[in-house]
Amino acid sequence: MTQAQLAAKCGTTKTYISRIENNASDIRLSTLMRIVREGLGGNLKLSVTQ
């Protein structure tokens, strides 16, 4: 899947996807969850252990 295809699926821009991939942009957890869910068809599971 291209950055443009992923961006179109999750309602963002190719530039933003590129910035995330290159660690040039901070990303909100809600945005990451939307990209995984809507763009990639998956689920994001976050676990915090002590």
mmCIF entry with sequence, helices, sheets and N, C-alpha, C, O atoms, coordinates in Angstrom:
data_MODEL
# 
_entry.id   MODEL 
# 
_entity.id                         1 
_entity.type                       polymer 
_entity.pdbx_number_of_molecules   1 
# 
_entity_poly.entity_id                      1 
_entity_poly.type                           'polypeptide(L)' 
_entity_poly.nstd_linkage                   no 
_entity_poly.nstd_monomer                   no 
_entity_poly.pdbx_seq_one_letter_code       MTQAQLAAKCGTTKTYISRIENNASDIRLSTLMRIVREGLGGNLKLSVTQ 
_entity_poly.pdbx_seq_one_letter_code_can   MTQAQLAAKCGTTKTYISRIENNASDIRLSTLMRIVREGLGGNLKLSVTQ 
_entity_poly.pdbx_strand_id                 A 
# 
loop_
_entity_poly_seq.entity_id 
_entity_poly_seq.num 
_entity_poly_seq.mon_id 
_entity_poly_seq.hetero 
1 1  MET n 
1 2  THR n 
1 3  GLN n 
1 4  ALA n 
1 5  GLN n 
1 6  LEU n 
1 7  ALA n 
1 8  ALA n 
1 9  LYS n 
1 10 CYS n 
1 11 GLY n 
1 12 THR n 
1 13 THR n 
1 14 LYS n 
1 15 THR n 
1 16 TYR n 
1 17 ILE n 
1 18 SER n 
1 19 ARG n 
1 20 ILE n 
1 21 GLU n 
1 22 ASN n 
1 23 ASN n 
1 24 ALA n 
1 25 SER n 
1 26 ASP n 
1 27 ILE n 
1 28 ARG n 
1 29 LEU n 
1 30 SER n 
1 31 THR n 
1 32 LEU n 
1 33 MET n 
1 34 ARG n 
1 35 ILE n 
1 36 VAL n 
1 37 ARG n 
1 38 GLU n 
1 39 GLY n 
1 40 LEU n 
1 41 GLY n 
1 42 GLY n 
1 43 ASN n 
1 44 LEU n 
1 45 LYS n 
1 46 LEU n 
1 47 SER n 
1 48 VAL n 
1 49 THR n 
1 50 GLN n 
# 
_struct_asym.id          A 
_struct_asym.entity_id   1 
# 
loop_
_struct_conf.conf_type_id 
_struct_conf.id 
_struct_conf.pdbx_PDB_helix_id 
_struct_conf.beg_label_comp_id 
_struct_conf.beg_label_asym_id 
_struct_conf.beg_label_seq_id 
_struct_conf.pdbx_beg_PDB_ins_code 
_struct_conf.end_label_comp_id 
_struct_conf.end_label_asym_id 
_struct_conf.end_label_seq_id 
_struct_conf.pdbx_end_PDB_ins_code 
_struct_conf.beg_auth_comp_id 
_struct_conf.beg_auth_asym_id 
_struct_conf.beg_auth_seq_id 
_struct_conf.end_auth_comp_id 
_struct_conf.end_auth_asym_id 
_struct_conf.end_auth_seq_id 
_struct_conf.pdbx_PDB_helix_class 
_struct_conf.details 
_struct_conf.pdbx_PDB_helix_length 
HELX_P HELX_P1 AA1 GLN A 3  ? CYS A 10 ? GLN A 3  CYS A 10 1 ? 8 
HELX_P HELX_P2 AA2 LYS A 14 ? GLU A 21 ? LYS A 14 GLU A 21 1 ? 8 
HELX_P HELX_P3 AA3 LEU A 29 ? ARG A 34 ? LEU A 29 ARG A 34 1 ? 6 
HELX_P HELX_P4 AA4 ILE A 35 ? GLY A 39 ? ILE A 35 GLY A 39 3 ? 5 
HELX_P HELX_P5 AA5 LEU A 40 ? LEU A 40 ? LEU A 40 LEU A 40 1 ? 1 
# 
_struct_conf_type.id          HELX_P 
_struct_conf_type.criteria    ? 
_struct_conf_type.reference   ? 
# 
loop_
_atom_site.group_PDB 
_atom_site.id 
_atom_site.type_symbol 
_atom_site.label_atom_id 
_atom_site.label_alt_id 
_atom_site.label_comp_id 
_atom_site.label_asym_id 
_atom_site.label_entity_id 
_atom_site.label_seq_id 
_atom_site.pdbx_PDB_ins_code 
_atom_site.Cartn_x 
_atom_site.Cartn_y 
_atom_site.Cartn_z 
_atom_site.occupancy 
_atom_site.B_iso_or_equiv 
_atom_site.pdbx_formal_charge 
_atom_site.auth_seq_id 
_atom_site.auth_comp_id 
_atom_site.auth_asym_id 
_atom_site.auth_atom_id 
_atom_site.pdbx_PDB_model_num 
ATOM 1   N N  . MET A 1 1  ? 0.843  -1.164 0.000  1.00 0.00 ? 1  MET A N  1 
ATOM 2   C CA . MET A 1 1  ? 0.000  0.000  0.000  1.00 0.00 ? 1  MET A CA 1 
ATOM 3   C C  . MET A 1 1  ? 0.896  1.236  0.000  1.00 0.00 ? 1  MET A C  1 
ATOM 4   O O  . MET A 1 1  ? 1.878  1.308  0.739  1.00 0.00 ? 1  MET A O  1 
ATOM 5   N N  . THR A 1 2  ? 0.545  2.191  -0.828 1.00 0.00 ? 2  THR A N  1 
ATOM 6   C CA . THR A 1 2  ? 1.333  3.416  -0.884 1.00 0.00 ? 2  THR A CA 1 
ATOM 7   C C  . THR A 1 2  ? 0.896  4.373  0.226  1.00 0.00 ? 2  THR A C  1 
ATOM 8   O O  . THR A 1 2  ? -0.158 4.198  0.836  1.00 0.00 ? 2  THR A O  1 
ATOM 9   N N  . GLN A 1 3  ? 1.713  5.369  0.470  1.00 0.00 ? 3  GLN A N  1 
ATOM 10  C CA . GLN A 1 3  ? 1.356  6.383  1.455  1.00 0.00 ? 3  GLN A CA 1 
ATOM 11  C C  . GLN A 1 3  ? 0.077  7.094  1.043  1.00 0.00 ? 3  GLN A C  1 
ATOM 12  O O  . GLN A 1 3  ? -0.765 7.398  1.888  1.00 0.00 ? 3  GLN A O  1 
ATOM 13  N N  . ALA A 1 4  ? -0.073 7.363  -0.251 1.00 0.00 ? 4  ALA A N  1 
ATOM 14  C CA . ALA A 1 4  ? -1.266 8.050  -0.750 1.00 0.00 ? 4  ALA A CA 1 
ATOM 15  C C  . ALA A 1 4  ? -2.512 7.193  -0.530 1.00 0.00 ? 4  ALA A C  1 
ATOM 16  O O  . ALA A 1 4  ? -3.563 7.714  -0.156 1.00 0.00 ? 4  ALA A O  1 
ATOM 17  N N  . GLN A 1 5  ? -2.402 5.895  -0.757 1.00 0.00 ? 5  GLN A N  1 
ATOM 18  C CA . GLN A 1 5  ? -3.545 4.992  -0.551 1.00 0.00 ? 5  GLN A CA 1 
ATOM 19  C C  . GLN A 1 5  ? -3.913 4.934  0.928  1.00 0.00 ? 5  GLN A C  1 
ATOM 20  O O  . GLN A 1 5  ? -5.092 4.995  1.279  1.00 0.00 ? 5  GLN A O  1 
ATOM 21  N N  . LEU A 1 6  ? -2.919 4.816  1.785  1.00 0.00 ? 6  LEU A N  1 
ATOM 22  C CA . LEU A 1 6  ? -3.167 4.774  3.219  1.00 0.00 ? 6  LEU A CA 1 
ATOM 23  C C  . LEU A 1 6  ? -3.806 6.079  3.683  1.00 0.00 ? 6  LEU A C  1 
ATOM 24  O O  . LEU A 1 6  ? -4.768 6.059  4.451  1.00 0.00 ? 6  LEU A O  1 
ATOM 25  N N  . ALA A 1 7  ? -3.288 7.195  3.231  1.00 0.00 ? 7  ALA A N  1 
ATOM 26  C CA . ALA A 1 7  ? -3.830 8.497  3.608  1.00 0.00 ? 7  ALA A CA 1 
ATOM 27  C C  . ALA A 1 7  ? -5.289 8.629  3.185  1.00 0.00 ? 7  ALA A C  1 
ATOM 28  O O  . ALA A 1 7  ? -6.115 9.125  3.951  1.00 0.00 ? 7  ALA A O  1 
ATOM 29  N N  . ALA A 1 8  ? -5.606 8.191  1.979  1.00 0.00 ? 8  ALA A N  1 
ATOM 30  C CA . ALA A 1 8  ? -6.982 8.276  1.485  1.00 0.00 ? 8  ALA A CA 1 
ATOM 31  C C  . ALA A 1 8  ? -7.922 7.407  2.317  1.00 0.00 ? 8  ALA A C  1 
ATOM 32  O O  . ALA A 1 8  ? -9.056 7.805  2.583  1.00 0.00 ? 8  ALA A O  1 
ATOM 33  N N  . LYS A 1 9  ? -7.464 6.224  2.729  1.00 0.00 ? 9  LYS A N  1 
ATOM 34  C CA . LYS A 1 9  ? -8.300 5.316  3.518  1.00 0.00 ? 9  LYS A CA 1 
ATOM 35  C C  . LYS A 1 9  ? -8.610 5.868  4.897  1.00 0.00 ? 9  LYS A C  1 
ATOM 36  O O  . LYS A 1 9  ? -9.701 5.641  5.419  1.00 0.00 ? 9  LYS A O  1 
ATOM 37  N N  . CYS A 1 10 ? -7.673 6.589  5.495  1.00 0.00 ? 10 CYS A N  1 
ATOM 38  C CA . CYS A 1 10 ? -7.892 7.039  6.872  1.00 0.00 ? 10 CYS A CA 1 
ATOM 39  C C  . CYS A 1 10 ? -8.124 8.543  6.988  1.00 0.00 ? 10 CYS A C  1 
ATOM 40  O O  . CYS A 1 10 ? -8.165 9.078  8.096  1.00 0.00 ? 10 CYS A O  1 
ATOM 41  N N  . GLY A 1 11 ? -8.273 9.218  5.873  1.00 0.00 ? 11 GLY A N  1 
ATOM 42  C CA . GLY A 1 11 ? -8.671 10.618 5.903  1.00 0.00 ? 11 GLY A CA 1 
ATOM 43  C C  . GLY A 1 11 ? -7.591 11.590 6.322  1.00 0.00 ? 11 GLY A C  1 
ATOM 44  O O  . GLY A 1 11 ? -7.862 12.560 7.031  1.00 0.00 ? 11 GLY A O  1 
ATOM 45  N N  . THR A 1 12 ? -6.379 11.338 5.890  1.00 0.00 ? 12 THR A N  1 
ATOM 46  C CA . THR A 1 12 ? -5.293 12.270 6.168  1.00 0.00 ? 12 THR A CA 1 
ATOM 47  C C  . THR A 1 12 ? -4.530 12.512 4.869  1.00 0.00 ? 12 THR A C  1 
ATOM 48  O O  . THR A 1 12 ? -5.016 12.165 3.792  1.00 0.00 ? 12 THR A O  1 
ATOM 49  N N  . THR A 1 13 ? -3.357 13.094 4.959  1.00 0.00 ? 13 THR A N  1 
ATOM 50  C CA . THR A 1 13 ? -2.598 13.397 3.749  1.00 0.00 ? 13 THR A CA 1 
ATOM 51  C C  . THR A 1 13 ? -1.376 12.492 3.621  1.00 0.00 ? 13 THR A C  1 
ATOM 52  O O  . THR A 1 13 ? -0.881 11.946 4.608  1.00 0.00 ? 13 THR A O  1 
ATOM 53  N N  . LYS A 1 14 ? -0.905 12.347 2.396  1.00 0.00 ? 14 LYS A N  1 
ATOM 54  C CA . LYS A 1 14 ? 0.308  11.579 2.121  1.00 0.00 ? 14 LYS A CA 1 
ATOM 55  C C  . LYS A 1 14 ? 1.484  12.193 2.861  1.00 0.00 ? 14 LYS A C  1 
ATOM 56  O O  . LYS A 1 14 ? 2.338  11.480 3.387  1.00 0.00 ? 14 LYS A O  1 
ATOM 57  N N  . THR A 1 15 ? 1.524  13.504 2.898  1.00 0.00 ? 15 THR A N  1 
ATOM 58  C CA . THR A 1 15 ? 2.614  14.211 3.589  1.00 0.00 ? 15 THR A CA 1 
ATOM 59  C C  . THR A 1 15 ? 2.648  13.849 5.066  1.00 0.00 ? 15 THR A C  1 
ATOM 60  O O  . THR A 1 15 ? 3.721  13.625 5.626  1.00 0.00 ? 15 THR A O  1 
ATOM 61  N N  . TYR A 1 16 ? 1.477  13.791 5.704  1.00 0.00 ? 16 TYR A N  1 
ATOM 62  C CA . TYR A 1 16 ? 1.415  13.453 7.120  1.00 0.00 ? 16 TYR A CA 1 
ATOM 63  C C  . TYR A 1 16 ? 1.875  12.020 7.362  1.00 0.00 ? 16 TYR A C  1 
ATOM 64  O O  . TYR A 1 16 ? 2.615  11.763 8.311  1.00 0.00 ? 16 TYR A O  1 
ATOM 65  N N  . ILE A 1 17 ? 1.444  11.080 6.513  1.00 0.00 ? 17 ILE A N  1 
ATOM 66  C CA . ILE A 1 17 ? 1.888  9.691  6.634  1.00 0.00 ? 17 ILE A CA 1 
ATOM 67  C C  . ILE A 1 17 ? 3.404  9.613  6.482  1.00 0.00 ? 17 ILE A C  1 
ATOM 68  O O  . ILE A 1 17 ? 4.067  8.896  7.231  1.00 0.00 ? 17 ILE A O  1 
ATOM 69  N N  . SER A 1 18 ? 3.946  10.339 5.529  1.00 0.00 ? 18 SER A N  1 
ATOM 70  C CA . SER A 1 18 ? 5.392  10.355 5.316  1.00 0.00 ? 18 SER A CA 1 
ATOM 71  C C  . SER A 1 18 ? 6.122  10.900 6.540  1.00 0.00 ? 18 SER A C  1 
ATOM 72  O O  . SER A 1 18 ? 7.146  10.356 6.953  1.00 0.00 ? 18 SER A O  1 
ATOM 73  N N  . ARG A 1 19 ? 5.597  11.960 7.108  1.00 0.00 ? 19 ARG A N  1 
ATOM 74  C CA . ARG A 1 19 ? 6.228  12.552 8.294  1.00 0.00 ? 19 ARG A CA 1 
ATOM 75  C C  . ARG A 1 19 ? 6.215  11.577 9.473  1.00 0.00 ? 19 ARG A C  1 
ATOM 76  O O  . ARG A 1 19 ? 7.176  11.515 10.240 1.00 0.00 ? 19 ARG A O  1 
ATOM 77  N N  . ILE A 1 20 ? 5.131  10.820 9.616  1.00 0.00 ? 20 ILE A N  1 
ATOM 78  C CA . ILE A 1 20 ? 5.054  9.816  10.687 1.00 0.00 ? 20 ILE A CA 1 
ATOM 79  C C  . ILE A 1 20 ? 6.093  8.724  10.445 1.00 0.00 ? 20 ILE A C  1 
ATOM 80  O O  . ILE A 1 20 ? 6.819  8.335  11.361 1.00 0.00 ? 20 ILE A O  1 
ATOM 81  N N  . GLU A 1 21 ? 6.159  8.231  9.206  1.00 0.00 ? 21 GLU A N  1 
ATOM 82  C CA . GLU A 1 21 ? 7.110  7.165  8.877  1.00 0.00 ? 21 GLU A CA 1 
ATOM 83  C C  . GLU A 1 21 ? 8.549  7.595  9.110  1.00 0.00 ? 21 GLU A C  1 
ATOM 84  O O  . GLU A 1 21 ? 9.387  6.778  9.490  1.00 0.00 ? 21 GLU A O  1 
ATOM 85  N N  . ASN A 1 22 ? 8.839  8.858  8.887  1.00 0.00 ? 22 ASN A N  1 
ATOM 86  C CA . ASN A 1 22 ? 10.204 9.363  9.032  1.00 0.00 ? 22 ASN A CA 1 
ATOM 87  C C  . ASN A 1 22 ? 10.473 9.957  10.411 1.00 0.00 ? 22 ASN A C  1 
ATOM 88  O O  . ASN A 1 22 ? 11.498 10.602 10.633 1.00 0.00 ? 22 ASN A O  1 
ATOM 89  N N  . ASN A 1 23 ? 9.532  9.731  11.339 1.00 0.00 ? 23 ASN A N  1 
ATOM 90  C CA . ASN A 1 23 ? 9.665  10.217 12.710 1.00 0.00 ? 23 ASN A CA 1 
ATOM 91  C C  . ASN A 1 23 ? 9.884  11.722 12.754 1.00 0.00 ? 23 ASN A C  1 
ATOM 92  O O  . ASN A 1 23 ? 10.595 12.227 13.623 1.00 0.00 ? 23 ASN A O  1 
ATOM 93  N N  . ALA A 1 24 ? 9.271  12.433 11.817 1.00 0.00 ? 24 ALA A N  1 
ATOM 94  C CA . ALA A 1 24 ? 9.417  13.883 11.749 1.00 0.00 ? 24 ALA A CA 1 
ATOM 95  C C  . ALA A 1 24 ? 8.206  14.597 12.324 1.00 0.00 ? 24 ALA A C  1 
ATOM 96  O O  . ALA A 1 24 ? 8.143  15.826 12.306 1.00 0.00 ? 24 ALA A O  1 
ATOM 97  N N  . SER A 1 25 ? 7.248  13.840 12.833 1.00 0.00 ? 25 SER A N  1 
ATOM 98  C CA . SER A 1 25 ? 6.034  14.437 13.363 1.00 0.00 ? 25 SER A CA 1 
ATOM 99  C C  . SER A 1 25 ? 5.564  13.644 14.563 1.00 0.00 ? 25 SER A C  1 
ATOM 100 O O  . SER A 1 25 ? 5.610  12.414 14.567 1.00 0.00 ? 25 SER A O  1 
ATOM 101 N N  . ASP A 1 26 ? 5.111  14.358 15.583 1.00 0.00 ? 26 ASP A N  1 
ATOM 102 C CA . ASP A 1 26 ? 4.479  13.677 16.708 1.00 0.00 ? 26 ASP A CA 1 
ATOM 103 C C  . ASP A 1 26 ? 3.104  13.222 16.251 1.00 0.00 ? 26 ASP A C  1 
ATOM 104 O O  . ASP A 1 26 ? 2.488  13.845 15.386 1.00 0.00 ? 26 ASP A O  1 
ATOM 105 N N  . ILE A 1 27 ? 2.634  12.148 16.828 1.00 0.00 ? 27 ILE A N  1 
ATOM 106 C CA . ILE A 1 27 ? 1.329  11.615 16.446 1.00 0.00 ? 27 ILE A CA 1 
ATOM 107 C C  . ILE A 1 27 ? 0.514  11.366 17.704 1.00 0.00 ? 27 ILE A C  1 
ATOM 108 O O  . ILE A 1 27 ? 1.013  10.834 18.696 1.00 0.00 ? 27 ILE A O  1 
ATOM 109 N N  . ARG A 1 28 ? -0.739 11.759 17.640 1.00 0.00 ? 28 ARG A N  1 
ATOM 110 C CA . ARG A 1 28 ? -1.641 11.510 18.757 1.00 0.00 ? 28 ARG A CA 1 
ATOM 111 C C  . ARG A 1 28 ? -2.048 10.040 18.729 1.00 0.00 ? 28 ARG A C  1 
ATOM 112 O O  . ARG A 1 28 ? -2.143 9.430  17.664 1.00 0.00 ? 28 ARG A O  1 
ATOM 113 N N  . LEU A 1 29 ? -2.285 9.486  19.904 1.00 0.00 ? 29 LEU A N  1 
ATOM 114 C CA . LEU A 1 29 ? -2.691 8.087  19.999 1.00 0.00 ? 29 LEU A CA 1 
ATOM 115 C C  . LEU A 1 29 ? -3.982 7.858  19.215 1.00 0.00 ? 29 LEU A C  1 
ATOM 116 O O  . LEU A 1 29 ? -4.125 6.837  18.542 1.00 0.00 ? 29 LEU A O  1 
ATOM 117 N N  . SER A 1 30 ? -4.912 8.792  19.298 1.00 0.00 ? 30 SER A N  1 
ATOM 118 C CA . SER A 1 30 ? -6.181 8.632  18.580 1.00 0.00 ? 30 SER A CA 1 
ATOM 119 C C  . SER A 1 30 ? -5.956 8.589  17.067 1.00 0.00 ? 30 SER A C  1 
ATOM 120 O O  . SER A 1 30 ? -6.652 7.862  16.358 1.00 0.00 ? 30 SER A O  1 
ATOM 121 N N  . THR A 1 31 ? -4.997 9.357  16.575 1.00 0.00 ? 31 THR A N  1 
ATOM 122 C CA . THR A 1 31 ? -4.681 9.353  15.146 1.00 0.00 ? 31 THR A CA 1 
ATOM 123 C C  . THR A 1 31 ? -4.045 8.027  14.750 1.00 0.00 ? 31 THR A C  1 
ATOM 124 O O  . THR A 1 31 ? -4.390 7.459  13.714 1.00 0.00 ? 31 THR A O  1 
ATOM 125 N N  . LEU A 1 32 ? -3.128 7.536  15.557 1.00 0.00 ? 32 LEU A N  1 
ATOM 126 C CA . LEU A 1 32 ? -2.503 6.247  15.284 1.00 0.00 ? 32 LEU A CA 1 
ATOM 127 C C  . LEU A 1 32 ? -3.550 5.135  15.271 1.00 0.00 ? 32 LEU A C  1 
ATOM 128 O O  . LEU A 1 32 ? -3.510 4.252  14.414 1.00 0.00 ? 32 LEU A O  1 
ATOM 129 N N  . MET A 1 33 ? -4.472 5.178  16.206 1.00 0.00 ? 33 MET A N  1 
ATOM 130 C CA . MET A 1 33 ? -5.521 4.166  16.256 1.00 0.00 ? 33 MET A CA 1 
ATOM 131 C C  . MET A 1 33 ? -6.387 4.230  14.997 1.00 0.00 ? 33 MET A C  1 
ATOM 132 O O  . MET A 1 33 ? -6.770 3.189  14.464 1.00 0.00 ? 33 MET A O  1 
ATOM 133 N N  . ARG A 1 34 ? -6.698 5.426  14.520 1.00 0.00 ? 34 ARG A N  1 
ATOM 134 C CA . ARG A 1 34 ? -7.510 5.586  13.309 1.00 0.00 ? 34 ARG A CA 1 
ATOM 135 C C  . ARG A 1 34 ? -6.775 5.063  12.089 1.00 0.00 ? 34 ARG A C  1 
ATOM 136 O O  . ARG A 1 34 ? -7.378 4.421  11.229 1.00 0.00 ? 34 ARG A O  1 
ATOM 137 N N  . ILE A 1 35 ? -5.472 5.331  12.004 1.00 0.00 ? 35 ILE A N  1 
ATOM 138 C CA . ILE A 1 35 ? -4.679 4.846  10.873 1.00 0.00 ? 35 ILE A CA 1 
ATOM 139 C C  . ILE A 1 35 ? -4.643 3.324  10.867 1.00 0.00 ? 35 ILE A C  1 
ATOM 140 O O  . ILE A 1 35 ? -4.814 2.702  9.819  1.00 0.00 ? 35 ILE A O  1 
ATOM 141 N N  . VAL A 1 36 ? -4.423 2.726  12.026 1.00 0.00 ? 36 VAL A N  1 
ATOM 142 C CA . VAL A 1 36 ? -4.378 1.261  12.114 1.00 0.00 ? 36 VAL A CA 1 
ATOM 143 C C  . VAL A 1 36 ? -5.744 0.667  11.799 1.00 0.00 ? 36 VAL A C  1 
ATOM 144 O O  . VAL A 1 36 ? -5.837 -0.297 11.039 1.00 0.00 ? 36 VAL A O  1 
ATOM 145 N N  . ARG A 1 37 ? -6.809 1.232  12.377 1.00 0.00 ? 37 ARG A N  1 
ATOM 146 C CA . ARG A 1 37 ? -8.156 0.684  12.215 1.00 0.00 ? 37 ARG A CA 1 
ATOM 147 C C  . ARG A 1 37 ? -8.685 0.908  10.795 1.00 0.00 ? 37 ARG A C  1 
ATOM 148 O O  . ARG A 1 37 ? -9.061 -0.046 10.114 1.00 0.00 ? 37 ARG A O  1 
ATOM 149 N N  . GLU A 1 38 ? -8.713 2.153  10.356 1.00 0.00 ? 38 GLU A N  1 
ATOM 150 C CA . GLU A 1 38 ? -9.336 2.472  9.069  1.00 0.00 ? 38 GLU A CA 1 
ATOM 151 C C  . GLU A 1 38 ? -8.399 2.245  7.887  1.00 0.00 ? 38 GLU A C  1 
ATOM 152 O O  . GLU A 1 38 ? -8.830 1.802  6.822  1.00 0.00 ? 38 GLU A O  1 
ATOM 153 N N  . GLY A 1 39 ? -7.126 2.546  8.076  1.00 0.00 ? 39 GLY A N  1 
ATOM 154 C CA . GLY A 1 39 ? -6.185 2.424  6.978  1.00 0.00 ? 39 GLY A CA 1 
ATOM 155 C C  . GLY A 1 39 ? -5.654 1.023  6.763  1.00 0.00 ? 39 GLY A C  1 
ATOM 156 O O  . GLY A 1 39 ? -5.472 0.583  5.628  1.00 0.00 ? 39 GLY A O  1 
ATOM 157 N N  . LEU A 1 40 ? -5.406 0.320  7.866  1.00 0.00 ? 40 LEU A N  1 
ATOM 158 C CA . LEU A 1 40 ? -4.793 -0.997 7.766  1.00 0.00 ? 40 LEU A CA 1 
ATOM 159 C C  . LEU A 1 40 ? -5.735 -2.131 8.135  1.00 0.00 ? 40 LEU A C  1 
ATOM 160 O O  . LEU A 1 40 ? -5.396 -3.300 7.953  1.00 0.00 ? 40 LEU A O  1 
ATOM 161 N N  . GLY A 1 41 ? -6.914 -1.800 8.651  1.00 0.00 ? 41 GLY A N  1 
ATOM 162 C CA . GLY A 1 41 ? -7.888 -2.825 8.998  1.00 0.00 ? 41 GLY A CA 1 
ATOM 163 C C  . GLY A 1 41 ? -7.514 -3.648 10.205 1.00 0.00 ? 41 GLY A C  1 
ATOM 164 O O  . GLY A 1 41 ? -7.919 -4.805 10.319 1.00 0.00 ? 41 GLY A O  1 
ATOM 165 N N  . GLY A 1 42 ? -6.750 -3.072 11.104 1.00 0.00 ? 42 GLY A N  1 
ATOM 166 C CA . GLY A 1 42 ? -6.313 -3.805 12.290 1.00 0.00 ? 42 GLY A CA 1 
ATOM 167 C C  . GLY A 1 42 ? -6.759 -3.135 13.569 1.00 0.00 ? 42 GLY A C  1 
ATOM 168 O O  . GLY A 1 42 ? -7.532 -2.177 13.549 1.00 0.00 ? 42 GLY A O  1 
ATOM 169 N N  . ASN A 1 43 ? -6.269 -3.645 14.673 1.00 0.00 ? 43 ASN A N  1 
ATOM 170 C CA . ASN A 1 43 ? -6.557 -3.083 15.993 1.00 0.00 ? 43 ASN A CA 1 
ATOM 171 C C  . ASN A 1 43 ? -5.235 -2.773 16.676 1.00 0.00 ? 43 ASN A C  1 
ATOM 172 O O  . ASN A 1 43 ? -4.242 -3.473 16.483 1.00 0.00 ? 43 ASN A O  1 
ATOM 173 N N  . LEU A 1 44 ? -5.236 -1.738 17.459 1.00 0.00 ? 44 LEU A N  1 
ATOM 174 C CA . LEU A 1 44 ? -4.054 -1.343 18.205 1.00 0.00 ? 44 LEU A CA 1 
ATOM 175 C C  . LEU A 1 44 ? -4.290 -1.673 19.674 1.00 0.00 ? 44 LEU A C  1 
ATOM 176 O O  . LEU A 1 44 ? -5.283 -1.252 20.267 1.00 0.00 ? 44 LEU A O  1 
ATOM 177 N N  . LYS A 1 45 ? -3.374 -2.423 20.245 1.00 0.00 ? 45 LYS A N  1 
ATOM 178 C CA . LYS A 1 45 ? -3.491 -2.783 21.655 1.00 0.00 ? 45 LYS A CA 1 
ATOM 179 C C  . LYS A 1 45 ? -2.304 -2.172 22.384 1.00 0.00 ? 45 LYS A C  1 
ATOM 180 O O  . LYS A 1 45 ? -1.149 -2.404 22.025 1.00 0.00 ? 45 LYS A O  1 
ATOM 181 N N  . LEU A 1 46 ? -2.601 -1.395 23.402 1.00 0.00 ? 46 LEU A N  1 
ATOM 182 C CA . LEU A 1 46 ? -1.570 -0.725 24.186 1.00 0.00 ? 46 LEU A CA 1 
ATOM 183 C C  . LEU A 1 46 ? -1.574 -1.314 25.573 1.00 0.00 ? 46 LEU A C  1 
ATOM 184 O O  . LEU A 1 46 ? -2.621 -1.424 26.211 1.00 0.00 ? 46 LEU A O  1 
ATOM 185 N N  . SER A 1 47 ? -0.402 -1.693 26.038 1.00 0.00 ? 47 SER A N  1 
ATOM 186 C CA . SER A 1 47 ? -0.285 -2.295 27.356 1.00 0.00 ? 47 SER A CA 1 
ATOM 187 C C  . SER A 1 47 ? 0.795  -1.557 28.147 1.00 0.00 ? 47 SER A C  1 
ATOM 188 O O  . SER A 1 47 ? 1.900  -1.326 27.655 1.00 0.00 ? 47 SER A O  1 
ATOM 189 N N  . VAL A 1 48 ? 0.452  -1.197 29.368 1.00 0.00 ? 48 VAL A N  1 
ATOM 190 C CA . VAL A 1 48 ? 1.417  -0.557 30.248 1.00 0.00 ? 48 VAL A CA 1 
ATOM 191 C C  . VAL A 1 48 ? 1.580  -1.458 31.462 1.00 0.00 ? 48 VAL A C  1 
ATOM 192 O O  . VAL A 1 48 ? 0.613  -1.771 32.156 1.00 0.00 ? 48 VAL A O  1 
ATOM 193 N N  . THR A 1 49 ? 2.820  -1.872 31.706 1.00 0.00 ? 49 THR A N  1 
ATOM 194 C CA . THR A 1 49 ? 3.080  -2.751 32.849 1.00 0.00 ? 49 THR A CA 1 
ATOM 195 C C  . THR A 1 49 ? 4.046  -2.083 33.793 1.00 0.00 ? 49 THR A C  1 
ATOM 196 O O  . THR A 1 49 ? 4.796  -1.183 33.415 1.00 0.00 ? 49 THR A O  1 
ATOM 197 N N  . GLN A 1 50 ? 4.016  -2.531 35.003 1.00 0.00 ? 50 GLN A N  1 
ATOM 198 C CA . GLN A 1 50 ? 4.869  -1.946 36.020 1.00 0.00 ? 50 GLN A CA 1 
ATOM 199 C C  . GLN A 1 50 ? 5.944  -2.902 36.418 1.00 0.00 ? 50 GLN A C  1 
ATOM 200 O O  . GLN A 1 50 ? 6.769  -2.581 37.274 1.00 0.00 ? 50 GLN A O  1 
# 
